[in-house]
Amino acid sequence: MPLRSLSRPRSLLSATSHSQLLGSLLLALGLSIPFDTATAARSPEQIYQGVCARCHEEGIAPSIKGFPAALIQWKVRNSVGAMPRFPLTDIDDKTLGELGTYVQNLKPTPASASEGEHK
């Protein structure tokens, strides 16, 4: 009698599980996106380019240009899919608010505009 694998069949993994797995894999490979203690001294543009753009401009995650500031702030504070959570110890509320406003004011590219309206 052949031995069966004890792992769960692929079909039982939800889309959320796949996203969480991807996020865990990225973190394990050292592709995490650390905020440093100098975040508050950096401009929203510098934070976006140095942290957010690493996924949201490289096709790893969808574009967030033009998203409402409140949605950006919520997603940063709460882990969503493969998106890592950035707690208050990583980015303070004032800086996060400024980052949200910066992202909201970015002009969506044609590809990100076709992903759906977020306003």
Steps between C-alpha positions, in 0.01 A plus 500: 500500500656836398561762768284810478625848555392651830490851359173664407398468136554818300131533432432552870723809519295815474608811313568657839729212589690550176539872574614432854740237373644745248543764770670249729726388218601858418578564865697175529705592195595830654278702270321661788453871483630645824416849612792642693495731798569796269168458316354811663791706363435382144254656259190304392651476150821350640303249708283403203801456271709319760232272645167488315632514143708187558180299453236743370713628211671173408193287425522297822191676636239713324553871457359710784535837329191711559359277776325692782737598781284328764515171307878522471530566873272208586685257271838604644381439857317174423654210315303440180592195292874508439522864610706514817369688803691811606426582865535835673855406597590491127317812382324754721144617432602849383748362246252234388235769448741698285590187304130423445438850367804475273381168352144633459636794299706281266352475152397141424670349196272354231564147635413597858196700387359191330529299823190672629383824649602556861361847563 
